[in-house]
């Protein structure tokens, strides 16, 4: 199922219906309501929904955004935070988002589960800079990456447990509202969960039909480029748990949320691991032009007509 996220044009609109109408011009009526949405846009979105202009396939936490957060910041509050207030606010806002998602008849809610307290500027960013400088196969890069992995593994258990407890809390609410909890793959190794943790998380909830895996093509490709995983092998591992995916491309080594077919991803190969009817939601940067998107959609529909 081809879908489109409002993250592309949310920031350009003050009226929710106008935002929806702009995306409908692409010929796509299955939409994901993304994070960063001010509450003032809800009436227009509701009006468009009531008039059957679009189908809400999913929602991205938090929706709408917390009123006290003035920028688009889906990680403003984390389930893993050492601040009790932040953890509680994350729980409250997610409960509210689930309720809203149920009213829009969404199929899934994309969740960020938090992070461990490691400074990105010390780890992921320097490693990415080394990639860009052609140092991926050097002893120095390998040593820095190994030190990163060891540090991350050592401090992770507490934060992983907090993520598990949050999902356990929301499980019954997900069933009540008819919305699956889609735990997203993240781009930074500081984020929760890592791939090893994701496998443990999915195994923990193996018998829970309302919790699964949300694949982000760009995020996983960034880790592939860092040598932390193999993209295709990872999808093969996660295949039984897949709810859907955020679709976007990556320009080497770490510019993601690009329009499909403008970067390095082999979508034909990777899409083989996805159920035929699962949502494939284009999540594009607001900097991408409408003409470029239309051109890519034409190619997509030609290559993958069964996924439209």
SVG drawing of the C-alpha trace seen along z (x, -y; Angstrom):
<svg xmlns="http://www.w3.org/2000/svg" viewBox="-18 -29 62 45">
<polyline fill="none" stroke="black" stroke-width="0.4" points="0.0,0.0 1.5,-3.3 1.1,-6.1 2.5,-9.5 3.5,-11.3 2.5,-14.8 6.0,-15.5 6.8,-16.7 4.5,-19.8 3.4,-20.2 5.7,-23.1 4.4,-25.1 0.8,-25.1 -1.3,-26.7 -4.5,-25.0 -4.8,-21.2 -7.1,-20.8 -4.9,-22.7 -2.0,-20.5 -4.0,-17.4 -5.1,-18.8 -1.6,-19.5 -0.6,-15.9 -3.8,-14.6 -2.5,-16.3 0.0,-13.5 -2.8,-11.1 -2.2,-9.5 -5.1,-9.4 -3.5,-7.1 -1.8,-9.4 0.3,-9.2 -0.3,-12.0 3.2,-12.8 4.8,-14.3 5.3,-18.0 1.6,-18.8 0.2,-21.8 -3.2,-21.3 -4.5,-24.3 -4.3,-22.1 -6.6,-19.4 -9.9,-21.0 -8.9,-21.1 -7.6,-17.6 -10.8,-16.4 -12.8,-18.2 -10.9,-16.5 -11.3,-13.2 -15.0,-13.6 -15.4,-14.5 -13.6,-11.2 -10.8,-13.1 -8.2,-10.7 -7.6,-7.5 -5.4,-7.7 -3.2,-4.6 -1.1,-5.6 0.0,-8.3 3.5,-9.1 4.0,-9.8 3.4,-12.5 0.3,-13.7 -0.6,-16.4 2.7,-17.7 2.9,-18.7 1.7,-22.3 4.8,-23.4 7.2,-22.2 7.5,-24.9 9.6,-23.0 9.1,-19.6 10.7,-17.4 9.4,-13.8 12.1,-13.0 11.3,-15.9 10.1,-13.4 11.5,-9.8 10.3,-6.7 13.9,-6.0 14.7,-9.4 16.4,-9.7 13.9,-12.5 10.7,-11.1 8.7,-14.1 9.9,-13.4 9.0,-9.7 5.6,-10.5 4.9,-13.2 6.0,-10.7 3.4,-8.2 0.6,-10.8 1.3,-12.1 1.4,-8.6 -1.9,-7.7 -3.4,-10.8 -1.9,-10.0 -3.4,-6.5 -6.8,-7.9 -6.5,-10.4 -5.2,-7.6 -8.2,-5.5 -10.6,-8.3 -8.9,-8.7 -9.1,-4.9 -5.4,-4.6 -3.8,-1.1 -0.6,-1.9 1.3,-4.2 5.0,-4.7 6.9,-4.9 10.4,-6.1 11.4,-4.2 14.0,-6.6 17.8,-6.5 20.7,-5.9 22.7,-8.8 25.5,-9.0 26.4,-12.2 25.9,-11.9 28.6,-14.4 31.1,-12.0 30.0,-8.8 27.7,-8.7 28.6,-12.0 32.4,-11.5 32.0,-8.0 29.9,-9.4 32.5,-12.1 35.1,-9.4 32.9,-7.6 32.6,-10.8 36.4,-11.1 36.9,-7.6 38.1,-6.0 35.6,-3.2 38.2,-0.4 40.9,-2.0 42.0,-0.6 41.1,-3.8 37.5,-3.7 37.2,0.0 38.7,-0.8 36.3,-3.8 33.3,-1.8 34.2,1.1 34.7,-1.3 31.3,-2.8 29.6,0.6 31.2,1.7 30.2,-1.5 26.6,-1.3 26.2,2.3 27.5,1.6 25.0,-1.1 21.9,0.1 20.0,2.6 18.2,0.0 17.0,-2.0 15.9,1.2 13.8,2.2 12.1,-1.2 11.2,-0.8 9.8,2.7 7.7,1.4 6.3,-1.4 5.2,1.0 3.7,3.3 1.6,0.4 0.3,-0.5 -0.5,3.0 -4.1,3.1 -4.7,-0.5 -3.5,0.4 -6.0,3.2 -8.8,0.9 -8.2,-1.7 -7.5,0.9 -4.0,-0.7 -0.8,1.4 2.3,0.2 5.0,0.0 8.5,-0.2 10.7,-2.1 14.3,-1.3 16.4,-4.3 19.4,-6.0 21.7,-6.6 23.3,-3.8 22.6,-5.8 18.9,-5.4 16.8,-2.6 16.5,0.1 19.7,1.2 19.2,4.2 20.1,6.7 17.7,5.0 15.0,4.9 15.2,8.7 14.9,9.1 12.0,6.7 10.1,8.4 10.8,11.8 9.4,10.4 6.2,9.4 6.0,12.4 2.6,13.4 1.2,9.8 -0.7,9.1 -0.7,5.3 3.1,4.8 5.5,5.1 8.3,3.6 8.4,0.5 11.2,0.4 12.8,-2.9 14.7,-2.5 16.9,-5.5 17.7,-4.9 18.7,-1.3 20.8,-2.3 22.8,-4.8 23.7,-1.9 24.5,0.2 26.9,-2.5 28.6,-2.5 29.1,1.2 26.8,2.0 24.5,4.3 23.6,5.5 20.4,4.0 19.0,7.0 20.0,9.5 18.4,7.3 15.1,7.2 15.2,11.0 15.5,11.2 12.7,8.8 10.4,10.1 8.0,11.9 7.4,8.7 7.0,6.1 4.0,3.8 5.2,1.4 7.9,-1.1 9.0,-4.7 10.3,-4.9 13.0,-7.4 16.4,-7.2 20.0,-8.0 22.7,-9.9 26.1,-8.6 27.0,-8.5 24.2,-10.0 21.7,-12.3 18.4,-10.6 14.8,-11.5 15.7,-11.9 13.2,-11.1 13.3,-7.4 15.6,-6.6 17.8,-9.6 20.2,-7.8 21.9,-4.4 19.0,-2.1 18.0,0.9 14.2,0.8 13.5,3.7 15.7,6.0 14.7,4.8 10.9,4.7 10.9,8.5 10.9,8.8 7.6,6.9 4.1,8.3 2.3,7.3 -0.4,5.2 1.6,3.5 1.8,-0.3 4.9,-1.8 4.8,-5.4 6.9,-8.0 8.6,-10.1 10.4,-12.9 12.3,-16.0 10.4,-19.3 13.2,-20.5 12.2,-18.0 10.3,-19.6 6.9,-18.4 8.1,-17.9 10.9,-15.5 8.3,-13.6 5.9,-13.3 8.7,-11.9 9.7,-9.3 6.1,-8.3 5.8,-7.6 8.8,-5.3 7.5,-3.6 4.1,-2.9 5.8,-1.5 8.2,0.7 5.9,1.8 2.3,1.6 1.3,4.3 2.5,2.0 0.3,-1.0"/>
</svg>
